[in-house]
Amino acid sequence: MTQKIFVVSDATGETARSVVDAALRQFDIATASMDIFPRTRSEELMEDIVERAAKEEALLVHTIVDPKQREILQQLSSDAGVTDIDLIGPLMGKLASFFHTEALAEPGKFHAVDAEYFRRIEAVEFAVKNDDGQHPRNLAKADIVIVGISRTSKTPLSTYLAQRGYKVANVPIVMGIEPPKELFEIDQRRIFALSIDSASLFRIRQARLQSLGMPSDTAYGMQDHIEREIEYAAQLYASRPDWPVIDVADRAIEETASDLLYLYKKRFRDS
């Protein structure tokens, strides 16, 4: 039997969906499904959702910022015997106490089109334009520069960080080819190196070759060639002590990004 989770929001529902999705990853549950109910701002809509949740025995998770509407939804859930989880109310209450001020309680405030939104758009465009070593002259404009050999997640990591508002460029480390001179002319505190063990990289590259329909014995995917590439990169990294080296083996992009941003913020805060 599929276990239902209803996500109710007065905006897009993306905030609640992300939180619930992150929590579900901690459980070995293959039968859970999530239904999103965005822009829920009337009692009539809430009644319909709660009635359906009761019928389908769903867990109701919500991010309703208006306290009166939130109270209505919680009362409806209680009356119908539906278990509800308020993701935003307790946090807003704590923040109100901490800042000694009341919350705005404006639905969709998180997704408002503002300067921050346009900054993220600009950062994403920058990352796309400066992917894989394109336009080395732009390295000086980057907040973060990522280096690493092929298939160490440079591009997805750059994209993820760009969505957080950072201008990111990445430069491939290719055995026998000198990196662009601009890489060594910029602020070295902005450069972060990615590493991986040979066994993990072998699996990734073999899968890549298979997806492209290329022979598995192509040099790109051979163990000895991979080990030489890793050694070449390690020697370069050793010669640049200012570059933190982050191991990406068997790690999610979010984990690598978290470590990188911790180091990045610490470097510039300490300076």
Secondary structure, DSSP 4 states (H G I P E B T S, - for coil): -PEEEEEEESS-SHHHHHHHHHHHTTS--SSEEEEEE-S--SHHHHHHHHHHHHHHT-EEEEE--SHHHHHHHHHHHHHHT--EEESSHHHHHHHHHHHTS-----TTGGG--SHHHHHHHHHHHHHHHTGGG--GGGGGG-SEEEEESTTSSHHHHHHHHHHTT--EEEEE--TTSPPPTHHHHS-GGGEEEEE--HHHHHHHHHHHHHHHT--TTSGGG-HHHHHHHHHHHHHHHHT-TTS-EEE-TT--HHHHHHHHHHHHHHHHHH-
